[in-house]
Every structure is written in C-alpha cells, then in structure tokens.
C-alpha cells in the first residue's frame, strides 16, 4: 500500500475497524449496548464480537452473554504479515514480508481463556485467515520498556481476508489439529507435527479436553496422553 499510513489515534485499531465493517450486514447495528455490554455487531438472531488480541479481557463478558444470546466470536490469524516501518511523521521507510506465518492452530493460544464455551450451542468461533500490515514506528521519547527496543507497534491493517474457518462444535475444534497425529497423542506429538512451541501444544491439549473434543487416556512418562472423542 503506497503512501504514508493513516495511523490510528484512538483506542480501536484499524484491523478491528476493518473486520467490523466486513462483518456488518445491512440492517445490523454497530457498537450497540446489550445487557450492559457494548457489542461490535448486533443483528436480530446473533451478536458478533471481534477480538484481535488476547481473549482474557472478553471472558467474563462472553460467559454472561452466551446464556441468553447467540454469539459469534471473530478472531484474525495472519497467514501473511508485512512489516511496515515508518518514521515519527508517518512516512514509510520500508516494507518487507515477515517470515512468520500464522496457522489455525494458533487460536489455542487465546482460547485457553474459555475453551468450555466451544461446547455451548449458543457460541461459535470464526477464524479469519488474513494478510495484514503491521505498522512499526520509533519508540516515543521518554517511553521505557522492560527489554530495550528501537521500535513499537503502532497499528495493524487488514490487507485481505484469505479464508474463514467456522468452529461450531468440539468436533470442529479437533479439525484444527495438524495432520499426522497418532490415535493416542501427547502435547509433544502436537508440537512436533505442527512445528509450534511446547507451550502452544500444551494449551491445545488443555483446550481440547476442556471443550470435550478429547479425553485423557493416561500417561507416557510425565506426559498425559489424549485421544479425540
């Protein structure tokens, strides 16, 4: 995208705003209060919430609303990311593709906040696989971080929605697992098959069990073994 980016100066990021605009249909209400909470998109038969980062802040809200409303939680996963560096005036200095590519499995990093909701008939999860731009700028003067750094993320911008994956049930959740797992598997098997971290693999196994998609069958050494239900 040519030219200096219009950097977001308010709380809602560009990525969140773009997804909200995409998911809103004619007749929907946007930023509408429901049962004491502000909902991104409200329609007659369901509520659509868009969460671009951690799910922890939305856990209490969703657990309460799902008792009386049909909810679709939308979360973007960047399958391709462009890193855009800008100067203090917003002028683009460089744009390069990140070597990191997101996988649907990455959702388990956040789903650990409320995996049991997947089994609720009123709750659905939609993964939006996207191409995005991550806008990075210089660290503001006087700002301090725990680890020294020369840049800070200013915004995330939607380039394209490549595909969507709908998760309506524990069985759908299990389909996010990588291919090649044995019938009885451990978190180490998930890590090896997906080439992701052991932390993510452990969260994946935990979420599958809490959602009712898998059950614990025993142990191999210090690792729990699971099989899909």
PyMOL commands that set and color helices and strands:
alter all, ss='L'
color gray80, all
select helices_A, chain A and resi 14-23+56-65+104-111+115-119+170-174+187-194+198-211
alter helices_A, ss='H'
color red, helices_A
select strands_A, chain A and resi 29-34+37-42+47-50+71-86+92-97+123-138+151-167+214-220+223-228
alter strands_A, ss='S'
color yellow, strands_A
deselect
rebuild
show_as cartoon
